[in-house]
Structure formats: structure tokens, C-alpha cells
Amino acid sequence: MALAEGILKEKILPPAVLSDAIHASMSAIHDADFLLTWNCRHLANPRLLPKLRAFMEQHNLTLPEVCTPLELMAE
């Protein structure tokens, strides 16, 4: 939970979307290959992803590949 709260504290994601911060944190902590989401506003957002990746790297974690189900099916 502290990692997710750090994402909010750094203002990478707005406080109202704590669940999105938890989703990103848990996927990185558990070393997932993909973070599958329909949430293009906060998680699968190309403007926010570099900030999320950098935040995870600062905590010695790797954010998995974030994509929508359609993007994953296209591969």
C-alpha cells in the first residue's frame, strides 16, 4: 500500500484513483509480464506511463507492459 500511496504523493496519479495506483504497484511487486487494463485515462496512458515506469525504477521495480485486452490480442 505504501508504494501506491507514493504514486499519489508524487502526483503521478490523482488521489481519487487509489485503486489504479494499487493495480500498478501490485503488478510491479509481483513481477507481472503484463498489466491488462481498459483504463486508458490513467494506466494505459502514454503520457503517464513514463512517469510510472520511472517511479517504479526508483523503487527497484519494473512496471510491466501496460496494454488493453485488444492490444494484447493483436500480438
Secondary structure, 3 states (H helix, E strand, C coil): CHHHHHHHHCCCCCHHHHHHHHHHHHHHHCCCCEEECCCCCCCCCCCCHHHHHHHHHHCCCCCCEEECHHHHHHC
